[in-house]
Amino acid sequence: MRLRNPLVLAAGILGTGAQLLARVAENGAGMVTTKSCGPSPREGHPNPTVLDWGHGLINAVGLANPGVDEGVKIIARAKEILEPLGLPLAASIFAETVKGFAQVARKIADAQPDFIELNISCPNVSHEFGRPFACDAGDAARVTGAVKEVTSIPIIVKLSPNVTDIALIARSVEQAGADAIAAINTLGPGMIIDIYSGQPVLANRVGGVSGPAIRPVAVRCVYDIYEAVEIPIIGIGGVGDGRDALEMVMAGATAVGVGSAVRYGGLEVFQTILEEMRAFMVEEGHTNLNQLRGIAHR
Ligand SMILES: Cc1cc2nc3c(=O)[nH]c(=O)nc-3n(C[C@H](O)[C@H](O)[C@H](O)COP(=O)(O)O)c2cc1C
């Protein structure tokens, strides 16, 4: 699959409706990912769910989504708009069980997304769901294998930074049939306390950390995964400008996810990042991104 440019809208950011996804596409993304969709409607956590704490975001949206039956309709509508533009769409899904992942994947496949992304790494629901599947190589492989059995649509597996050896997990999902890896989901969970009330700010008390503060962790994760697997990596985490995106590519990313930066820079952020990447490449005499991919490993 060829992308018109390497920037991908990360899951959970503006990916809730077909029109919103189309706006992101118009503003320059090379591919878009939908908000994660599960087996049935979920309200998510009560407000406040997202906080800008100065060096990034902390969120506990709690996988709010309309459920897979409605999700299929949203993806089908988005596909109608994006297909003529030649813009691929990844449908992000989650479930509480391995079987649940396969069931949601089978239904979502009806809408013919270009990829199905397995969100096995959300840190905000562990009190409900237990330890994320992405925290164990065997669990991560079982989910990947179960989804591969029910669909021929290429699978992206989204990994968690909250593990001691992300390369091990990456290798295990590759062996189970993953077609690509997205890394990373949010870091943590973390906590921000309001010192006047003496209470955590998020109603859920804890949430996943994203944005600039997590970028060095994300770059290191992509670097480790690149050493371990052959499949492409979508590098995500704290990318806000062209320099950050190039860092991801140099660590080994084939494509680069942009999430929290949309909160800081608006939808223009995609064009800005692309222009900054191009300017660097012209200045340094590079004609193709492939020349830069993984060069940090040399
Ligand atoms: C408000 C918010 C909601 C998110 N929702 C999802 C989601 O539904 N599914 C998912 O896989 N990741 C979700 N993420 C994680 C992002 O896709 C991304 O992996 C993470 O934020 C790191 O990238 P960033 O620093 O560019 O935001 C969410 C992140 C934020 C900030």
The ligand as a Tripos MOL2 file, in Angstrom:
@<TRIPOS>MOLECULE
LIG
   31    33     1     0     0
SMALL
NO_CHARGES

@<TRIPOS>ATOM
      1 C1         -7.6980   12.0860   23.7040 C.3       1 LIG1
      2 C2         -7.0170   10.8500   23.1980 C.ar      1 LIG1
      3 C3         -7.7740    9.7390   22.8160 C.ar      1 LIG1
      4 C4         -7.1600    8.5880   22.3340 C.ar      1 LIG1
      5 N1         -7.9290    7.5200   21.9430 N.ar      1 LIG1
      6 C5         -7.3270    6.4170   21.4150 C.ar      1 LIG1
      7 C6         -8.1110    5.3520   20.9100 C.ar      1 LIG1
      8 O1         -9.3400    5.3700   20.9140 O.2       1 LIG1
      9 N2         -7.4440    4.2660   20.4210 N.ar      1 LIG1
     10 C7         -6.0680    4.1900   20.3560 C.ar      1 LIG1
     11 O2         -5.5310    3.1850   19.8710 O.2       1 LIG1
     12 N3         -5.3090    5.2190   20.7960 N.ar      1 LIG1
     13 C8         -5.9080    6.3190   21.3190 C.ar      1 LIG1
     14 N4         -5.1360    7.3710   21.7430 N.ar      1 LIG1
     15 C9         -3.6670    7.2640   21.6490 C.3       1 LIG1
     16 C10        -3.1170    7.9510   20.3820 C.3       1 LIG1
     17 O3         -3.5960    7.3410   19.2070 O.3       1 LIG1
     18 C11        -1.5770    7.9230   20.3710 C.3       1 LIG1
     19 O4         -1.1420    6.5840   20.2960 O.3       1 LIG1
     20 C12        -0.9570    8.5710   21.5980 C.3       1 LIG1
     21 O5         -1.6950    9.6950   22.0000 O.3       1 LIG1
     22 C13         0.4870    9.0010   21.3510 C.3       1 LIG1
     23 O6          0.5690    9.8870   20.2460 O.3       1 LIG1
     24 P1          0.5670   11.4990   20.3830 P.3       1 LIG1
     25 O7          1.6170   11.8400   21.3970 O.co2     1 LIG1
     26 O8          0.8550   11.9940   19.0110 O.co2     1 LIG1
     27 O9         -0.7950   11.8660   20.8620 O.co2     1 LIG1
     28 C14        -5.7350    8.5390   22.2310 C.ar      1 LIG1
     29 C15        -4.9760    9.6570   22.6160 C.ar      1 LIG1
     30 C16        -5.5900   10.8040   23.0780 C.ar      1 LIG1
     31 C17        -4.7390   11.9900   23.4660 C.3       1 LIG1
@<TRIPOS>BOND
     1     1     2 1
     2     2     3 ar
     3     2    30 ar
     4     3     4 ar
     5     4     5 ar
     6     4    28 ar
     7     5     6 ar
     8     6     7 ar
     9     6    13 1
    10     7     8 2
    11     7     9 ar
    12     9    10 ar
    13    10    11 2
    14    10    12 ar
    15    12    13 ar
    16    13    14 ar
    17    14    15 1
    18    14    28 ar
    19    15    16 1
    20    16    17 1
    21    16    18 1
    22    18    19 1
    23    18    20 1
    24    20    21 1
    25    20    22 1
    26    22    23 1
    27    23    24 1
    28    24    25 2
    29    24    26 1
    30    24    27 1
    31    28    29 ar
    32    29    30 ar
    33    30    31 1
@<TRIPOS>SUBSTRUCTURE
     1 LIG1         1 GROUP 0 **** ****
